[in-house]
Amino acid sequence: MGVFGILAVLLWRALAGTTAWRRPGAWAFALAVLYAITDEFHQGLVAGRHLSAVDIAIDATGALIALAAAGLIRSRRS
């Protein structure tokens, strides 16, 4: 959960600073969730591991919480 939160915040900072994409937070969330899906798919191919939709939801929740916290901190600094 924490790792995907960090990933989402780093993606948000990268997209906000280097691209003209609108709503970089939404894009960062979508990319983090997409990575969570591919990570779970990869785990499904490893012996002794299994694919879990619950793990994807946990990773997505971590990304969402981190982005919300970063947005709150950013808005209070302004």
C-alpha positions, 0 to 999 in steps of 0.5 A, a space after each residue: 500500500 505504501 509503495 504504491 502511494 509513493 509511486 503515485 505521488 512521484 508520478 504526480 510530481 513528474 506529470 505536473 512538472 514535465 507535461 501539459 496533461 490536464 489533471 496530473 493527479 488523475 493520470 498518476 492514480 490511473 498509472 499507479 493502478 495500471 502498474 498494480 494490475 500488471 504487478 498482480 498479473 506477474 505474481 500470478 505467473 510465479 510459482 507459489 503466488 496467486 493473482 488477487 483483486 483484493 491486492 489490487 484494491 489495496 494498492 489502489 487505496 494506497 495510491 489514492 490516500 497518498 495523492 489525497 494527502 499530497 494534494 491537501 499538503 499542497 493546497 495548505 502551502 498555497 
